C-alpha cells in the first residue's frame, strides 16, 4: 500500500511539472519531453534520437531545450554504440 501511495504521489508531481511546460499540447507529450531531457542530461541518447522520440525535427527540439535552459552535452563517438543497442 505504501508503494502505491508513493507511486501516486510521484505521478501527481510529474503531471504537475508537465503542466508547467508552456509548449506541447498534451500531458503525455510533456511527460515524454521530461524523460527525453533526463536521457539527454544522463548522456543516454543523442539529440537526433531525442528528436526522433519526440517526433520532431532536431532544430525544433534544440529550440525548446534552449528556451528551457536545458544544458546537456552531445554523445561522444564511443557512446553511440550504447544508443544503437537500444534499436
C-alpha positions as CSV (number, residue, x, y, z in Angstrom):
1,X,0.0,0.0,0.0
2,X,2.8,2.4,0.8
3,X,4.4,1.9,-2.6
4,X,1.1,2.6,-4.3
5,X,0.8,5.9,-2.5
6,X,4.4,6.8,-3.3
7,X,3.8,6.0,-7.0
8,X,0.6,8.1,-7.0
9,X,2.5,11.0,-5.4
10,X,5.3,10.7,-7.9
11,X,2.8,10.6,-10.8
12,X,0.9,13.6,-9.4
13,X,4.2,15.5,-9.1
14,X,5.3,14.6,-12.6
15,X,2.0,15.7,-14.0
16,X,2.2,19.0,-12.1
17,X,5.7,19.6,-13.5
18,X,4.5,18.7,-17.0
19,X,1.6,21.1,-16.7
20,X,4.1,23.9,-16.3
21,X,5.7,23.3,-19.7
22,X,4.2,26.1,-21.9
23,X,4.6,24.3,-25.2
24,X,3.4,20.9,-26.4
25,X,-0.3,20.1,-26.2
26,X,-0.9,17.0,-24.2
27,X,0.4,15.8,-20.8
28,X,1.8,12.6,-22.3
29,X,3.9,14.7,-24.8
30,X,5.1,16.9,-21.9
31,X,5.9,13.9,-19.8
32,X,7.8,12.4,-22.7
33,X,9.8,15.6,-23.1
34,X,10.8,15.4,-19.4
35,X,12.0,11.8,-20.0
36,X,13.9,12.8,-23.1
37,X,15.6,15.7,-21.2
38,X,16.6,13.2,-18.5
39,X,18.1,10.8,-21.1
40,X,20.0,13.7,-22.8
41,X,21.4,15.0,-19.5
42,X,22.5,11.5,-18.5
43,X,24.1,11.1,-21.9
44,X,21.9,8.0,-22.8
45,X,20.7,9.3,-26.1
46,X,21.8,11.8,-28.8
47,X,19.9,14.9,-29.8
48,X,19.0,13.1,-33.1
49,X,17.5,10.2,-31.1
50,X,15.8,12.6,-28.8
51,X,14.2,14.4,-31.7
52,X,13.1,11.1,-33.2
53,X,11.5,10.0,-29.9
54,X,9.7,13.4,-29.7
55,X,8.6,13.1,-33.3
56,X,10.0,16.5,-34.2
57,X,13.0,17.8,-36.1
58,X,16.3,18.4,-34.4
59,X,16.2,22.2,-34.7
60,X,12.7,22.4,-33.1
61,X,13.8,20.2,-30.2
62,X,17.0,22.3,-29.8
63,X,14.9,25.5,-29.7
64,X,12.7,24.0,-27.0
65,X,15.7,22.9,-24.9
66,X,17.4,26.3,-25.4
67,X,14.2,28.1,-24.3
68,X,14.0,25.9,-21.2
69,X,17.8,26.5,-20.5
70,X,18.5,22.7,-20.5
71,X,22.2,22.0,-20.5
72,X,23.4,18.8,-21.9
73,X,26.4,17.5,-23.9
74,X,26.3,15.5,-27.1
75,X,27.4,11.9,-27.1
76,X,30.9,11.0,-27.9
77,X,31.7,8.6,-30.7
78,X,32.2,5.6,-28.4
79,X,28.8,6.3,-26.7
80,X,26.9,5.8,-30.0
81,X,27.3,2.1,-29.6
82,X,25.2,2.2,-26.5
83,X,22.4,4.1,-28.3
84,X,22.5,1.7,-31.2
85,X,21.9,-1.2,-28.8
86,X,18.5,0.3,-27.9
87,X,17.3,-0.2,-31.5
